[in-house]
Amino acid sequence: MDNNTKIIIGSGLCGPLLAIYLAQRNYRVKLYEKRQDLRVSNISAGRSINLALSHRGIQALQSAKIFDEIEPYLIPMKGRMIHQKNGDLEFQPYSIHSHEYINSVSRAELNKSLMNQAETSGLVEIFFNHSLLEINDNVNELIFSNGVRIPLNSYIFGADGSGSIVRNYIDRKVTSPSIIKPLGHSYKELHISPNKDGDYQLEPNALHIWPRGEFMLIALPNMDKSFTCTLFLPINGSISFNTLSTTKLVIDFFNEYFSASFNNIGSLFGLIGFIRGFTLGGCSVDFKTMNVELRINKSTFIKINESEYSIMILIWGNSYKR
């Protein structure tokens, strides 16, 4: 066992941050990522274009000595802007103190900065296009889809998200494996462009929410004066992703549930691009409830949480069932 070298699977947000912490303690780290390097390739940073960063996340970035680099990309969101079906607005501040709020931040910029900081230590190597395929006990190797095989001679941290190969491996070795229950909902990301003057079409210093019972729409501001919209909707049912199968059905749906806020879908969203973005492809991901215990196996494999719970914290923390 090489006690001075650690292996991390997954270079989203959690993997590089952990690599930085380990490097601060003089460990060498090998970080394996299934995607291309998003710093040199025009690829998505993950499921979401942006995310909400709170005090706890800021503390983590400060500990990694990277917050000063990230801070210029933050857009303060002082509270929730609730859009009622009749068009009324209700602003709900996150705190009675003006300095307490959450921030919208680009996932891509955050991911890039974390990887750069990790590599700057000189102790972290990141290997891209390495998708973990199997953990093979018989030959004691990590096997990647590109044919690379790595001997299991160091500690392995799984930061490989909700479809984790590391977690699946640990589940086979423990008496209390993970329990996963589908929630029956999914989501789709959409886009609100800047207005004709190049400015925001909504109040930028708020997280906008359109609660509609079993479904809702949210919007977070971006640095380019656009908004990232996310529609959370049942997968099946009378109002669901499976029933919104044509352009007319999508337009009718937004006219019925959101027209009081938008007045004209075309003027706010850019009708053609918006509908095309909605109808092309399937939903982004199916939501699940995942119950796990501390994922440590034989002091060799450790599963750290990332996307398994982060999306649902955002939903339930912002009045999904209002």
PANU-172642 format. One line per 10 residues: number of its first residue (from 1); their letters; for each residue x, y, z of C-alpha. Coordinates in Angstrom, 3 decimals. Example, Ala and Ser with C-alpha at 12.3 -4.5 7.8 and 13.67 -1.06 7.14 Angstrom:
2
1 = AS = 12.300,-4.500,7.800; 13.670,-1.060,7.140;
***
This chain:
322
1 = MDNNTKIIIG = 0.000,0.000,0.000; 1.367,3.402,-1.054; 0.283,5.514,1.921; 1.609,8.747,0.416; -0.436,8.577,-2.811; -4.211,8.856,-3.024; -6.463,8.141,-5.997; -9.651,10.138,-6.632; -12.278,9.081,-9.177; -14.148,12.099,-10.550;
11 = SGLCGPLLAI = -13.026,15.644,-11.262; -16.305,17.527,-10.900; -16.381,19.975,-8.009; -15.775,17.588,-5.134; -12.784,15.713,-6.563; -10.445,18.673,-7.199; -11.398,20.262,-3.862; -10.484,17.062,-2.030; -7.262,16.890,-4.061; -6.350,20.409,-2.889;
21 = YLAQRNYRVK = -6.933,19.461,0.754; -4.825,16.314,0.396; -2.030,18.246,-1.345; -2.050,20.752,1.524; -1.118,17.773,3.705; 1.701,16.798,1.297; -0.028,13.782,-0.202; 0.401,13.024,-3.875; -2.901,12.665,-5.723; -3.904,11.029,-8.989;
31 = LYEKRQDLRV = -7.296,12.272,-10.149; -9.145,10.364,-12.891; -11.952,12.064,-14.855; -14.171,10.429,-17.489; -14.710,13.618,-19.531; -12.330,15.741,-21.570; -10.582,18.691,-19.943; -13.271,21.402,-19.927; -10.519,24.037,-19.724; -9.478,23.271,-23.290;
41 = SNISAGRSIN = -12.651,21.687,-24.721; -16.053,23.278,-25.219; -17.973,20.801,-23.078; -20.495,21.041,-20.263; -19.264,21.365,-16.686; -21.896,18.921,-15.523; -25.629,18.748,-14.998; -26.090,22.432,-14.181; -24.800,25.596,-15.840; -24.744,27.434,-12.532;
51 = LALSHRGIQA = -25.362,26.723,-8.886; -26.020,28.468,-5.585; -23.014,28.983,-3.309; -23.647,29.602,0.392; -21.497,30.383,3.424; -20.450,26.767,3.933; -19.231,26.496,0.342; -17.379,29.795,0.658; -15.617,28.516,3.769; -14.506,25.426,1.843;
61 = LQSAKIFDEI = -13.095,27.586,-0.967; -11.333,29.828,1.532; -9.714,26.779,3.129; -8.537,25.763,-0.333; -7.132,29.305,-0.779; -9.131,29.847,-3.959; -12.081,32.010,-2.928; -10.428,35.281,-4.014; -10.256,33.898,-7.555; -13.905,32.765,-7.509;
71 = EPYLIPMKGR = -15.416,35.854,-5.865; -15.564,37.996,-9.058; -17.857,35.359,-10.615; -20.431,35.509,-7.800; -23.835,37.175,-8.222; -25.530,37.821,-4.850; -29.056,36.432,-4.490; -30.524,38.180,-1.461; -33.627,35.991,-1.329; -36.320,34.098,-3.234;
81 = MIHQKNGDLE = -38.550,35.961,-5.662; -41.789,33.962,-5.673; -43.859,34.320,-8.857; -47.515,33.485,-8.181; -49.728,32.132,-10.954; -51.695,35.428,-11.048; -48.479,37.380,-11.601; -48.023,38.676,-8.038; -44.444,38.792,-6.737; -43.351,37.994,-3.194;
91 = FQPYSIHSHE = -39.738,38.577,-2.175; -38.555,36.348,0.679; -35.145,37.473,1.995; -32.797,34.720,3.114; -31.880,36.648,6.250; -32.727,39.744,8.299; -29.051,40.680,7.868; -28.123,42.302,4.559; -24.727,40.579,4.434; -26.219,37.073,4.615;
101 = YINSVSRAEL = -27.239,35.657,1.241; -26.416,32.971,-1.292; -24.625,33.473,-4.604; -25.159,32.315,-8.156; -21.890,31.069,-9.658; -20.863,29.416,-12.908; -20.215,25.727,-12.358; -17.733,25.731,-15.228; -15.642,28.605,-13.849; -15.660,27.068,-10.388;
111 = NKSLMNQAET = -14.643,23.675,-11.779; -11.819,25.179,-13.843; -10.456,27.166,-10.917; -10.481,24.148,-8.628; -8.591,22.026,-11.157; -6.048,24.802,-11.754; -5.473,25.232,-8.029; -5.065,21.492,-7.548; -2.439,21.254,-10.306; -0.613,24.343,-9.038;
121 = SGLVEIFFNH = 0.387,22.385,-5.923; 2.680,20.211,-8.022; 1.347,17.171,-6.165; -1.834,16.543,-8.172; -2.042,14.880,-11.595; -5.358,14.897,-13.471; -5.976,12.204,-16.087; -8.852,12.994,-18.470; -10.843,10.612,-20.679; -10.548,7.962,-17.968;
131 = SLLEINDNVN = -14.000,6.534,-17.259; -13.857,3.928,-14.498; -15.433,0.745,-15.805; -14.759,-1.801,-13.086; -13.019,-2.454,-9.795; -11.669,-5.972,-10.265; -10.826,-7.908,-7.102; -9.458,-10.875,-9.017; -6.586,-8.914,-10.543; -6.609,-6.158,-7.892;
141 = ELIFSNGVRI = -6.966,-3.349,-10.455; -9.017,-0.346,-11.421; -10.077,-0.887,-15.034; -10.961,2.101,-17.227; -12.978,2.096,-20.437; -9.970,3.333,-22.444; -8.042,0.162,-21.561; -5.907,1.668,-18.806; -5.506,-0.542,-15.731; -4.311,0.819,-12.384;
151 = PLNSYIFGAD = -3.120,-1.469,-9.562; -4.974,-1.124,-6.271; -2.043,-0.096,-4.138; -3.320,3.168,-2.620; -6.415,4.674,-1.051; -9.330,5.263,-3.442; -11.798,8.149,-3.024; -14.980,8.006,-5.083; -16.145,11.477,-6.156; -17.906,10.042,-9.176;
161 = GSGSIVRNYI = -21.425,11.273,-8.519; -24.792,9.550,-8.343; -23.870,6.750,-10.765; -20.746,5.961,-8.763; -18.770,2.832,-9.648; -16.978,3.168,-6.310; -20.239,3.235,-4.341; -21.587,0.251,-6.273; -18.403,-1.662,-5.432; -18.640,-0.828,-1.733;
171 = DRKVTSPSII = -22.330,-1.789,-1.715; -21.372,-5.306,-2.743; -18.966,-5.564,0.202; -21.014,-4.220,3.105; -23.984,-5.496,5.077; -25.937,-2.223,4.706; -25.752,-1.173,1.038; -27.193,2.033,-0.384; -30.961,2.270,-0.793; -32.145,4.182,-3.870;
181 = KPLGHSYKEL = -35.788,5.148,-4.418; -36.941,7.037,-7.529; -38.915,10.214,-6.797; -40.752,10.253,-10.113; -39.484,13.714,-11.077; -36.865,14.982,-13.498; -35.709,18.372,-14.750; -34.804,20.275,-17.888; -32.553,23.304,-18.145; -33.732,26.234,-20.254;
191 = HISPNKDGDY = -32.436,29.708,-20.964; -33.624,33.306,-20.602; -31.534,35.568,-22.829; -30.707,39.219,-22.011; -33.206,41.794,-23.290; -32.689,43.798,-26.475; -30.561,46.301,-24.519; -28.312,43.529,-23.237; -29.608,43.689,-19.665; -31.320,41.230,-17.317;
201 = QLEPNALHIW = -35.010,40.539,-18.000; -35.611,39.725,-14.311; -34.289,41.072,-11.003; -30.704,39.713,-10.925; -30.195,39.649,-7.149; -32.798,36.983,-6.430; -33.390,33.302,-7.003; -36.640,33.274,-8.974; -39.177,30.543,-8.247; -42.508,29.758,-9.902;
211 = PRGEFMLIAL = -44.083,27.159,-7.525; -46.960,25.264,-9.105; -47.880,22.398,-6.766; -46.300,19.214,-8.131; -43.889,21.108,-10.377; -41.945,24.353,-10.394; -39.619,26.545,-12.416; -36.561,28.333,-11.033; -34.119,30.840,-12.574; -30.606,31.819,-11.489;
221 = PNMDKSFTCT = -28.709,34.812,-12.919; -25.561,34.487,-15.041; -22.695,36.919,-15.556; -23.701,37.521,-19.204; -27.091,38.975,-18.059; -28.944,35.774,-18.951; -30.722,33.369,-16.604; -30.479,29.617,-16.333; -34.022,28.260,-15.966; -34.732,24.809,-14.596;
231 = LFLPINGSIS = -38.127,23.165,-14.854; -38.774,20.417,-12.283; -41.650,18.230,-13.438; -43.040,14.694,-12.931; -41.818,12.162,-15.468; -45.275,10.619,-15.917; -48.808,11.837,-15.331; -51.305,14.320,-16.746; -48.760,17.149,-16.435; -45.367,15.604,-17.052;
241 = FNTLSTTKLV = -42.395,15.436,-19.364; -43.926,12.471,-21.167; -47.105,14.404,-22.017; -45.327,17.568,-23.235; -44.311,15.926,-26.476; -45.064,18.596,-29.095; -44.344,22.281,-29.593; -48.046,23.151,-29.217; -48.357,21.243,-25.937; -45.269,22.995,-24.549;
251 = IDFFNEYFSA = -46.570,26.443,-25.553; -50.010,25.694,-24.094; -48.401,24.488,-20.869; -46.352,27.664,-20.374; -49.262,29.875,-21.371; -51.470,28.243,-18.752; -49.074,28.182,-15.813; -46.627,31.022,-16.412; -48.197,33.577,-18.759; -49.192,35.963,-15.923;
261 = SFNNIGSLFG = -45.507,36.351,-15.084; -44.084,36.350,-18.581; -46.909,38.106,-20.469; -45.486,36.741,-23.676; -43.335,33.624,-23.670; -41.678,34.675,-26.903; -40.503,38.040,-25.607; -38.906,36.622,-22.465; -37.509,33.287,-23.508; -36.951,33.720,-27.221;
271 = LIGFIRGFTL = -39.734,31.412,-28.340; -37.976,29.418,-31.064; -34.809,28.668,-29.121; -36.703,28.035,-25.912; -39.159,25.539,-27.385; -36.402,23.854,-29.365; -34.366,23.493,-26.178; -37.362,21.995,-24.421; -38.425,19.475,-27.047; -34.980,18.268,-28.143;
281 = GGCSVDFKTM = -33.719,15.284,-26.166; -35.035,13.827,-22.940; -34.967,15.046,-19.369; -31.626,15.674,-17.729; -31.746,13.131,-14.897; -34.276,11.231,-12.804; -34.313,12.341,-9.162; -33.813,9.699,-6.503; -33.701,9.489,-2.747; -30.446,7.826,-1.727;
291 = NVELRINKST = -29.810,6.529,1.776; -26.184,5.677,2.510; -24.024,5.052,5.530; -20.400,6.202,5.767; -18.901,4.631,2.663; -15.593,3.156,3.822; -14.510,-0.349,2.906; -11.454,-2.086,4.375; -9.857,1.344,4.873; -9.148,1.370,1.124;
301 = FIKINESEYS = -12.275,2.686,-0.641; -14.080,5.813,0.540; -17.154,7.276,-1.169; -17.663,11.006,-0.698; -21.020,12.582,-1.488; -21.496,15.100,-4.253; -24.421,15.183,-6.666; -26.328,12.496,-4.758; -27.918,15.097,-2.521; -26.992,18.571,-3.724;
311 = IMILIWGNSY = -29.866,18.975,-6.194; -32.545,17.984,-3.706; -31.196,20.394,-1.074; -31.706,23.166,-3.606; -35.275,22.064,-4.321; -36.564,21.573,-0.804; -34.692,24.634,0.435; -36.580,26.836,-2.007; -40.245,26.085,-1.346; -40.788,23.308,-3.892;
321 = KR = -44.119,22.357,-2.313; -45.409,25.869,-1.825;
***
